[in-house]
Amino acid sequence: MTLSYENPDGFAPGSRVTVRVTACDLASPVNCGELSGYSFTVSTEADVPLAESAGQVVPNGFWQNDPSRPMEVKNLPLSWTVRIFDAAGRLVREYKNDAADGQDWAWDFGNDYGQRVARGLYLVRVTGPDGEVHQSGRFLVQTDQ
């Protein structure tokens, strides 16, 4: 089952959006429980750099509704590493640029074993060869198609 909601007025830049899914059964008395909850901040124009910086995470803080619009890391320098973690801090995907400076890498929403990740919040860290974090981001995978 997929549930989707599009705010007809849009979301104001800089606003915090919280999504909660609650389900109830038909018993008497009714039993309800929260299935999941996610929050994110809508990016503002000030959040979008004018030029691509090294290892820029694009988009950052958005929902993934469209598999044709992946999360990407742009302009990735040689020997830099992208790591994607689930909300519990477990590493789900790692990519090291061993090709050349300026590579772009797109996440296919799979883990290191080729399996599609579950819906949820994922954290992205882009580090240099010394382990220093140069970029970070977050990405909410909404569907698990």
N, C-alpha and C positions, 0 to 999 in steps of 0.2 A: 504494500500500500504506500502510495506517495501522497503527501499533503503539501500543498504549496499555497503561498499567500503573497500577493503583490499589493503593496500599499498604493492606492490610487493617487495619493498626494506625494508619494516618494518619501524618502527619509532625509531629514535635514543634515547637511554636512556637519560633522563633529558630534552628532547625537549618538547616544548609546542605545543599542537595540538589544532587547532580551527576548529570546524565543523559548517558550516552554510547551511541551506536548504532554497532555494529561489524558488518560484513558479511564473510562468507567465501565463496569459491567452492568447487566440488567437485573442483578440480584436485588432482593429486598432484605435488609438495607443495601444500598448501593455501595460497592467497593471501588474506590478510585485510587489512582497512583500516578505520579509524575514519571513519564518514560524517559524524558531527556530535557535538558535545558542548556542553552548556549547564549553567549553575549558577544557582541562585537561593537566597535565604534566605526561609524561611517566616515570614510576619508574625506578630508577637505581638500580644496585646491592647493592649499599651502603644504599638504602632505605629499603632493606629487612633484618630484623634482623636475626642473626644466631640462636637464640633460641626464642621460643614464649614468648613474654612478656604478662603480665596480660592484658586481654581485647584487644588483638591485632586484628585490622580490616584487613581482608584478602579477596580478593585483595583490594588494596587501590588506587583509581584513574583509574580504568579500566572500560571499557564498559561491560555491561551485554548483550551478544549476545546469550548465551547458558543457558537455564534454569537449566541445570544439574550442572552448576558451579555458585552456589549462593555466595552472599557476606556473610561472616561469621565473628563472633567475637569469637576468640579462648581464652581458658584458662580464662574464666570469673569468678572472685571471687564471693563468696556468698554475697548477698545484693548489688551488683553492678547493674547498670541500663544502658541499651542501648536505646538511643533515635535516631530516624531517622527523619530528617526534609527535606522538599522540599526546592527548591532554594529561595522561598519567606520567609523561616524561620518558616513555619507552621509544627507542629508536626504531622507526619503521622503514626508513629509506635513507641511503647514503649514496652520494655521487661525488667523485673526485675528478676534476678536470685535468686529465693527463694529455690533452690534445694540443691546445694552443691558447694564447691570450685572447680574451674577448669572446669566448664561446657563450652561446645561449643554451640553457638547459630547461626543458619543459617536464614537469612532473606528470606522469600518466595516471596518477592516483592509485598506483600500485605500491606494494611493499618490496623489500629486497628479494622476495621469493616469487615475484610476478603475480601475486594475488591482489585483487582490488581491496582497498582499505574500506573500513566501515564508515558510515557517516559520523561526523564528529569534528572537533576542533583540532587542528594540527599546527604545530609550531615549527618554524623554519629558521635555521641558523646557517649563515655563510661565514666560514672561517678561512683564514690564511694558513700557510704552511706552518706558522708558529703557533697555531691554535687560537689566535686572537679573533674574536667575533667582529666582523666588519659590517654585516647586515643581519637583520632578523625580521621576522614577520609572522603572521598568523593567517590561517586559511580555514574556512569552515566548509567541509564537504557535506552538502545537504542531501544529496541523493546517493544511493548505492546501486545504481543501474549496472 
